[in-house]
Amino acid sequence: MDPLALTQHLVAIDSVNPSLVPGAAGEGAIADWLAAYLRRVGFDVEVQDVAPGRPNVVAVADGASPGPTRMLCGHTDTVGVDGMTAPFSPTLRDGRLYGRGAQDMKGGLAAMVAAATRWLHGPRTGAGRVIVAAVADEEYASLGAEVLARRWAADEAVIPEPTGMAVAITHKGFSCVDVVTHGRAAHGSRPADGIDAVLLMGRVLARLESLDRDLQSRPPHPRLGTGSLHAGRIVGGTELSVYPARCSLQVERRTVPGEPLDIALSEVGAILDQLGRSDPTFRADVTLLLARPAYGIDADHPLPVALRRLAAASGREAPTTGMSFWTDAALLGAAGIPTVLFGPRGAGLHGLDEHVVVDDLDLCADVFTRWLSTEG
């Protein structure tokens, strides 16, 4: 099956991440389809739940002679579909394939499966072993990649995230916290009795805005720019005529290589300490929700050098770049697997008109096939 047909099959399967959208389908159906397909074309396939009903699929085949173990890894989950009219009806228009996940990252997933199948049915030169991993939960906590990195080793890996046909050697991380301000409930007509937790959170927001300006004024990372933060979600109050006793705020801090995982906890904690010292009635606390490291590999490492060379041999120059979003490369890299990102062009990432450029699907598959077949 060619990469376009594979992409169409994958887009047609609802795999919205249930950690993002409660009650969503999850990765079970798409994992079943991929496992059956990979078995049918000749791979040894293992399916393992990383959470109930949320499996990884790992397909393995050995080469004709000893060589490096090479991994292709893509995620099967997508974000939600609110506002989309036909998210699981892949539509071809003007050289683009539209649908939820087409760009992020079922197009890349299809290209890597097609490439691995071509390698399997060819002379199997180059790689001593090929691992094709389709993992769950990348869009939330990357449970799938965590399990994969613990169980499977490789000498190098490529993740076909949508890089616009560039070789991405670095990406940002994130550090997320929950901030709670504590007030005191009272009738709205009795200010002496009440403490407004929402207004207290306003003080926090003002300090966070100042911190974000400071972060973005610092010397930038050469490929990623600066760190940043935003207030992702705020909840406070119960009804109009009641002083709110509690307000909660979720903050996401985007990080660059070298910044600690818990940086949001320490930065926001310092803000709360300052506010508490200036007003003894101010009460708040902060909790780390989720953090993932930034990632980077040297541009002169043999893996990105090889990918650039192979892309050029396939007819496309592939510049070296970095990505602002987080990926599973950080977890594979932390497990000692040198990893780069290389995937198709498209647009509408997480948006209503998500699409992938059709010509890039074949080109990506060609580059991946060449990489799997390359000696050394």
N, C-alpha and C positions, 0 to 999 in steps of 0.2 A: 504494500500500500504506500502511495507517495505521501510526502509531508502534508500537502494540502488536504487530501482525503482524511488523513489521520487527524489533522487539526479540526476538520469539520465534525468528525466523530466525537472528539473530546469536548468541543464547545457545546455540542448537543446534550451533554451529560451535566446535569445540575450538580455542582460540587461546592456550593457556597459554604464557607467555614462557619460551623455552628457556634464557635466561640465569639464570632463577630455578630452573627444574626441568630439569636436563640431559636431553636427548632429547625434550622436550615438542614439541608440534605447531608452535608458532609461529604467525605471522600470515599465512602463505601462503594458506590456504584461505579465510579470511574476507576477505582482500584481493581474491581472485579473485571472490568472490560480490558484494562491494560494487562492484567495477569493472564487472562485467557489469550489475548493476542500474542504476548511475548512467549508463552508456552507453545502456541501454535507455530510460530516461526522458528522455534528450536532452542530457546533459552531454558536453563534451569531457573525456576522462579520460586521465590519465597514471599509469602504474604504475612505480615505481622501487624497486629493492632498496636498502635502507640497510645491510643485511648479507646474506650469502647466504641466499636463500629467505625473506627478511623484508622485505616491501615496504611502502612508503607508497602510498596511493591519493589522487590529487589530481584533483578534478573542477572544471571551470571553465565559467561561462556569463556572457555579457555582458548588461547591462540594456538597456532600450529607449532610454535617453538617458544622457549623462554623469552620473557620480555617484561616490561613494566606493566603494573596493574593500572589501568586507566578507568576513571569513573565519569559517567555523565549523570548529572543529578538535576532533576526538575521537580517543582512542587505541583500538586494536583488540585489544591484548593483555590478558591477565588473569594473576592469580596462580594458584598451583597448586590442586589439588582434593582433596588428601589428607583422608580422613574423610567426604567427600560421597558420598551413595549414587547420585545421578543428576544430576551437575553440568551435563550438556548436554541434559537433558530439561526444557525450560521448563514450569513448572507454575503454573497460575492457582489462587489460593486467597484468599478474603476480600479481593478487590480488590488483590491483590499478585501479582506475577510472580516466581517463585523460579528460581534457577539461577546458575551461576557467571558473573559479569560482568553480571548483570541491573542491579545498581546501579552497578558500577564497570567500565566505564561504557557498556555496550551500550544501556541505556535512553536515556541522553542522546545517544549516537551515532545511534540510530534517530530520535529527535525532531529532530535537526538535519538528517538526510537527508530526512525527511518535509517539513520546513519548506522546505528548499532546492528540493525538487521542486515544492511548491505555488507558490513564487515563480516558478520556471521556467515553469510552465504558466499563470501569470497574466499580468498586464500588464507585469511586470518593471520596475516603478517603484522609485524609491529608489536602490538600489545600482547603480552603473555596472558593477560586476563582482562576482560571487559566487564564492568559492573554498570548496569543501567538501574538507577534508583529513582523511583517516583514517590515523593515523600509528602506527608500530610502537614497541614497547620503552619505553613510558612507565613501566611498572612497575619498570624496572631503571635504564637509563642514558639513556633518551630519545634514542636515536640517530635515531629518526624525526623528532622535532621539531627536532633540530639541522639535519638536512638540509633540512627544510621551511623553516626560518627563513633559511637561506642562499640558497634558490632562489626563494622566493615572498615578495612584499611585499603588505601590505594596510594600509589606513588604520585599521582596528580589527578586533578579533577577539573571539569568544565561545567559551569552552570549556565544554561541558555536563557538567562533573564534578558529582557528587551533592552539591549545596550545601543540599539541603532547601528549595528554592525561594527561597533568598536570593541576593542579588547579592554575591558575594565579590570584594573588591577587593585582597586581600592574602593571602599564604600563607607558611608557613615554608620555609626551605631546609634543607640537610643537609650535613654534612662528615664523611666516614667514614675511619677510619684502621685500619691493622693494626699491632699492637704485638707484638713478639717479645722474650721474655726468654731469656737464654742461660745454661744451667747446665753441669754436667759429669756425663756418665753414669758410674755406678759400681754395684757390687752393693749391694743394699739393706742389707746388714749392715756396710758400710764407710763410715760417715758422713764420715770424714776425707778420703776420696777423691772423694766426690760433692758436687755443688751442685744443689739442687732447683729447676729452672726454674719449676715450678708454684707453689711457695711464694714465689719471687721475684715471680711475677705477682700473688700475693695482696697484696703491698705496693702494687702498681700499682692494683689494684682498690679498696683502701681509700682511696687518694688520689682516685681517680675518683669514688667515692661522696661524698667531701667536696666535690669540685668541683661535682657535680650539685646538692647541697644549696645551695651558694653561688649557682649559676646561678638556681635556682628561688626564691631569696630576693631577687633583684634587682628593681628597679622594672619592672613588666611593660609590654610593648607594648600599646597600648590595645585592639587587636583580636586579638592572637595570644598574649598571655601572655608567658612567659619562655622563654629557651633551656633546653635540657635535654640529657642524654646517657644512654645505656644501653649495657651490654655485650651485644652481640648474639650473639656466638659465641666459644667458647673451646675450644682443643684443646691437649692436653699429655700427655706420657708415652707409654710404649710397653707396659710391663707392670708388674705389681704390685711385683716385687722389684728394680726398677731405678730409680735416681735419674734423673728426667727431664732430658734435656739441652736440651730446647726446649719452650717453651709459647707459643702465639700467641693473640691476643685481637683480635677485631674490635669496634670502638667506633663507634657512630653518635651524632653531635652534631647536634641540631636547632637551627637558627639563626633569628634574627629579622632584619628589614631593618636594614642598617647593619653587620652582622658580616661579616668577611672570609671568603672561600671556604675558606682553609686554616686556619681557627681551631682545628680539632681537632688539626691537626699541631703548631701552636705551643703549645696548652694541654697536650697530652700530652707533647710534647717537654720542656716546663718541668718536668713531674712527674718524668720520667726523669732529667733533669739533677740535680734535687734528691736523688733516691734514690741516684744515683751518687756525689754528693759526700759523702753520709752513710755510704756503704759501698763501698770500692774494689772489692769482689768483685762488686758488682751490675753486670751488663751487659745492656743492652736497646737496641732501636732501634724506630723508628716510621716508617711509610710512609703517605702519603696514598693512599687507594684511589679515592675518588670524591667529588666535591663539586658541589653545585648551589646557586645563590643563592636567597635569599628574594626575594619579589616584592611590589610594592605600587603602586597607582595611587590618585590622590586621589579621595575620595568625590564631589567636585564636578566631576570630569571629565565631559564630555558623554556618554561611553559608559555608565557606571553610572547616571547620571541618566536616560538614555533607557530603559535596561532596567527600572529601577524604575517609570517611567511606563507602559511598555508592559505590564508584569506587572499593574499596577493596572487597566489598560484591559481585560485578559483576566480580571479577577475575582479576582486574588490580590495582596495586599500583599507586597512583596519587600524585607525589611529589608537593610541593608548589613552585611556581616559579613567575617570572615577565616577561613581554613581552616588547621588544624594540619598537614595533609599537604602534600607538594610536588606541583606540577603543571607541565605544559609551558608555562603562562603565563609563567613566568620566562624561558624561552628566547625566546618570541615578544616579550615585553617588552624583552629585551636587544637584539633586532633592530630595535627602534623601532616595534613594533606595540602600541598600547594594547590591553590584554586584560583581560577580566573572566571570572569563572566564574558560571554559572547552570545549575542542573540539578535533577532530580527528587528527591523524598524517597524514603527506603528505609532499610534497615538490613542488618546482617550484612556490612558491608564487609570483604572478605577472609576472611569466616567461613563456617561450615557452612550457615547459613540465609540467605544473601544474597538480597535481594529488592528490588524497586522498586515504588513505588506506581503503579498503572496509570493513575489519573486524571491524574497529573502528566505523563505522557507526552504526552497531547494538549495539555495546558496549555503545556508547554514548547515544543512545536511551534508553537502559536499565537503565543507571544511571539516566537519566532525569525522566523516569517513576517512578523509586524508590523515587526520590526527591519529585516529585509532590504528591506522595502517602504517604509520611512520616508525621506522626503526629508532631505537635508542631512547 
